[in-house]
């Protein structure tokens, strides 16, 4: 079995063997070729070519950079403006985003550089963006278990989410408490449709039962389809009579996930990070002025998130069996 070597190590092996190979008699050349194939893992034809032309090994893996600093800086600016979405979602959206950035004076490109950026492949953009650092802050959990209605609300796990019809939502309440949970602060109710990925964020001054019910009523006017189902965690802000009565009155199926199993609300948990936390962050927000600012922010954010950006959905999961692994 060939030894796993880096590209640079293979080049050194070729340089070391090539001079001996070119001066060796025919019988020794066969042995040197076998040694080269065994060490590098190259095929015999390719190894033979490199031993006769070692300068080709020096060029191996070296590619000229097609994009200048202006193009890469413009890509980075667009990526930052799009909240660090992946390249597969960014590149189709790039013409519209680049036009807006140029119109507002954030990006200045020549026609040649503009064409280079718009014809860049997804793989090239992904290689460049993957190397850029991104902060990974974490917030605090303020979820308190609610036991009043748990025996009345059925459990639904992540394995059972196979809804193809819009209107079945996952819900979560996120605290804007910063790094201290004492005192008063704002909350955000995040609602994500399982079938389409449509997401709405609604700010709350507090997490009282009535405030959550009022936010759910407001959400009914924001979603472009009727709400048919609501799946939540086991927190007291959802496990209460207000939310249960609302779902019953509106004929909404009310289910919950398992305790301490965040994957049961995987759709809304992903949107908490990709949408709400990425735009709002992890700072502490409290009071009426902050509440009004969040309201205006979410009013614009819902259009940006739900209309121009593409959404990735996992179609199915295939797990290898014991026979296939063997």
C-alpha positions in Angstrom: 0.0 0.0 0.0 1.5 3.4 -1.0 2.5 5.7 1.8 0.4 8.8 2.2 2.6 11.7 1.3 2.0 15.4 0.8 2.4 17.0 -2.6 5.7 18.6 -1.6 7.1 15.2 -0.4 6.2 13.5 -3.7 8.0 16.3 -5.5 11.1 15.6 -3.4 10.9 11.9 -4.1 10.7 12.5 -7.9 13.6 14.9 -7.8 15.7 12.4 -5.8 14.9 9.4 -8.1 14.9 11.2 -11.5 18.7 11.8 -11.8 19.4 8.1 -10.8 16.7 6.9 -13.2 18.0 8.8 -16.2 21.5 7.5 -15.8 20.6 3.9 -14.8 20.7 0.9 -17.1 17.4 -0.6 -18.3 17.2 -3.3 -15.5 17.7 -0.7 -12.7 15.2 1.6 -14.3 12.5 -0.9 -13.7 13.4 -1.2 -10.1 13.5 2.6 -9.7 10.1 2.9 -11.4 8.6 0.3 -9.1 10.0 2.1 -6.1 8.6 5.5 -7.2 5.1 4.0 -7.8 5.2 2.3 -4.4 6.2 5.5 -2.5 4.1 8.1 -4.3 1.0 6.1 -5.3 1.2 7.4 -8.9 0.3 5.2 -11.8 3.3 3.7 -13.7 2.6 5.9 -16.8 2.5 9.1 -14.8 5.5 8.2 -12.6 7.5 7.3 -15.8 6.7 10.7 -17.3 7.8 12.6 -14.1 11.0 10.6 -13.8 11.9 11.5 -17.4 10.7 15.1 -17.0 11.1 16.1 -13.3 10.3 19.7 -14.1 6.6 18.7 -14.5 6.6 17.7 -10.8 7.6 21.2 -9.8 4.6 22.5 -11.6 2.2 20.0 -10.0 -0.5 21.6 -8.0 0.5 25.1 -8.9 -2.3 27.2 -10.4 -2.2 30.8 -11.4 -4.6 33.0 -9.4 -7.3 34.2 -11.8 -8.8 36.7 -9.4 -7.1 39.9 -8.1 -7.5 41.5 -4.8 -10.3 43.8 -5.9 -12.4 40.9 -7.0 -11.9 38.9 -3.8 -12.5 42.0 -1.6 -15.8 42.6 -3.5 -16.8 38.9 -2.9 -16.0 39.3 0.8 -18.1 42.5 1.0 -21.0 40.7 -0.7 -20.7 37.7 1.6 -20.6 40.0 4.7 -23.7 41.9 3.5 -25.5 38.6 3.0 -24.7 37.5 6.6 -22.1 34.9 5.7 -24.4 32.5 3.8 -22.7 29.7 2.0 -21.3 30.1 -1.5 -24.1 27.9 -3.0 -26.7 30.3 -1.9 -24.6 33.4 -2.4 -23.5 33.0 -6.0 -27.0 32.9 -7.6 -28.0 35.9 -5.5 -24.7 37.8 -6.3 -25.8 39.8 -9.4 -28.7 41.4 -7.5 -26.6 42.0 -4.4 -23.6 43.4 -6.3 -25.8 45.9 -8.1 -27.1 47.1 -4.8 -23.7 47.4 -3.3 -22.4 49.3 -6.3 -25.4 51.6 -6.2 -24.8 52.6 -2.6 -21.1 53.0 -3.1 -19.9 50.0 -1.0 -18.1 48.3 -3.9 -16.3 49.8 -6.9 -15.3 47.4 -9.7 -14.1 47.8 -13.3 -16.2 46.1 -16.0 -13.5 43.4 -16.3 -13.4 42.7 -12.6 -17.2 42.7 -12.4 -17.4 40.1 -15.1 -14.8 38.0 -13.3 -16.8 38.1 -10.0 -20.1 37.3 -11.7 -18.6 34.3 -13.5 -16.8 32.9 -10.5 -17.7 29.3 -9.7 -19.3 28.2 -6.5 -16.3 26.0 -5.7 -13.8 28.9 -6.1 -15.9 31.2 -3.9 -16.3 28.5 -1.3 -12.6 27.9 -1.1 -11.9 31.6 -0.5 -14.8 32.2 1.9 -14.1 29.1 4.0 -10.8 30.5 5.0 -12.3 33.7 6.4 -12.7 33.8 10.2 -16.2 34.0 11.7 -17.0 34.8 15.3 -18.9 32.0 17.1 -20.5 33.6 20.2 -22.9 31.7 22.4 -25.9 32.8 24.4 -27.5 31.6 27.6 -30.5 29.3 27.9 -33.5 30.7 29.9 -35.9 27.8 29.2 -37.9 26.7 32.3 -39.8 23.4 32.0 -43.6 23.7 32.1 -45.5 20.8 33.5 -49.1 22.0 33.6 -50.2 20.6 30.2 -47.4 18.2 29.2 -49.6 15.2 29.7 -52.2 16.8 27.3 -49.8 17.7 24.4 -48.5 14.8 22.3 -44.7 14.5 21.6 -43.4 14.8 18.1 -39.8 13.9 17.4 -37.5 15.1 14.5 -37.8 11.7 12.8 -41.6 12.3 12.3 -41.2 15.6 10.4 -42.2 14.6 6.9 -44.7 17.3 6.2 -44.9 18.4 2.6 -47.8 20.8 3.2 -47.0 24.4 4.3 -48.4 25.6 7.6 -46.8 23.2 10.1 -44.4 25.4 12.2 -41.7 24.9 14.8 -41.5 27.7 17.4 -38.8 28.8 19.9 -38.4 31.7 22.2 -34.9 33.3 22.4 -33.8 35.6 25.2 -31.8 38.8 24.5 -30.2 38.7 28.0 -26.5 39.1 27.0 -24.4 37.2 29.6 -26.7 37.8 32.6 -30.2 36.4 33.0 -31.2 38.5 36.0 -33.6 41.5 35.4 -35.9 42.3 32.5 -35.0 42.0 28.8 -36.6 41.3 25.4 -37.3 38.0 23.7 -37.8 36.9 20.1 -40.4 34.4 19.1 -39.0 32.5 16.0 -41.4 30.6 13.9 -40.2 28.4 11.0 -42.3 26.5 8.5 -41.1 22.9 8.1 -42.1 22.4 4.5 -40.9 25.7 3.0 -38.4 27.2 5.5 -40.4 30.4 5.7 -39.3 32.2 8.9 -40.9 35.0 11.0 -39.3 36.7 14.0 -41.5 38.7 16.4 -40.1 40.7 19.4 -41.6 40.4 22.9 -41.2 42.7 25.8 -41.5 39.8 28.1 -42.2 36.1 27.9 -45.6 36.0 29.6 -48.3 33.7 28.4 -50.5 36.5 26.9 -47.5 38.1 25.1 -46.8 34.7 23.4 -50.4 34.3 22.4 -50.6 37.8 21.0 -47.4 37.2 19.0 -48.9 34.0 17.6 -52.0 35.9 16.5 -49.7 38.5 14.8 -47.9 35.6 13.0 -51.1 34.5 11.4 -51.2 37.7 9.4 -47.5 37.4 8.3 -47.3 33.9 7.0 -48.5 33.6 3.3 -50.4 30.4 4.2 -52.7 29.4 7.2 -51.0 28.0 10.3 -52.0 24.3 10.6 -49.6 23.0 13.2 -47.4 24.3 16.0 -44.5 22.3 17.5 -42.6 23.7 20.5 -40.2 22.8 23.3 -41.3 22.0 26.8 -40.8 25.5 28.2 -43.4 27.2 30.4 -43.9 30.0 27.9 -45.6 27.4 25.6 -46.9 24.8 28.0 -49.7 26.9 29.3 -53.4 27.4 28.9 -53.2 30.6 26.8 -51.3 28.9 24.0 -53.3 25.7 24.3 -56.6 27.6 24.1 -55.3 29.6 21.1 -54.4 26.5 19.2 -57.7 24.8 20.0 -59.7 27.9 18.9 -57.8 28.3 15.7 -57.8 24.5 15.0 -54.0 24.3 15.1 -52.4 21.0 15.9 -50.3 21.5 19.0 -47.3 19.2 19.6 -44.1 19.3 21.6 -40.6 17.8 21.4 -38.9 15.7 24.0 -37.3 17.3 27.0 -33.6 18.3 26.5 -33.7 17.1 22.8 -33.0 20.2 20.7 -33.0 18.1 17.5 -36.7 17.7 17.8 -36.9 21.5 16.9 -34.0 21.3 14.4 -35.6 23.6 11.8 -36.3 26.5 14.1 -33.0 26.0 16.0 -31.1 26.4 12.7 -33.0 29.6 11.9 -32.3 31.0 15.3 -28.6 31.0 14.5 -28.7 31.6 10.7 -31.3 34.4 10.8 -32.0 35.9 14.2 -28.6 35.6 16.0 -26.7 36.5 12.9 -28.6 39.8 12.5 -29.2 40.7 16.2 -26.3 39.0 17.9 -26.0 38.1 21.6 -26.1 41.5 23.3 -28.6 42.5 26.0 -31.7 44.4 24.8 -34.4 45.8 27.1 -37.1 48.5 27.1 -39.5 50.0 24.7 -37.0 51.8 22.4 -35.1 48.5 21.8 -38.5 46.7 21.3 -39.4 49.2 18.6 -36.0 48.9 16.9 -36.3 45.1 16.8 -39.8 45.4 15.4 -38.5 47.6 12.5 -35.5 45.3 11.9 -37.7 42.2 11.7 -40.1 44.0 9.4 -37.3 44.4 6.8 -35.6 41.1 7.7 -38.6 38.9 6.8 -38.5 40.2 3.2 -34.8 39.6 2.9 -34.8 36.1 4.4 -38.0 34.7 2.8 -37.8 36.2 -0.8 -34.4 36.6 -2.6 -32.4 33.9 -0.8 -32.6 30.2 -1.8 -33.3 27.6 0.8 -31.6 24.2 1.1 -33.8 21.3 2.3 -32.6 17.7 3.0 -34.7 15.3 0.9 -33.8 12.1 2.7 -31.2 10.4 5.0 -29.6 7.1 4.1 -27.7 5.4 6.9 -25.2 2.6 5.9 -26.1 -0.9 7.1 -23.7 -3.3 8.7 -23.5 -5.3 5.5 -22.7 -2.2 3.4 -19.9 -1.1 5.8 -18.3 -4.6 5.6 
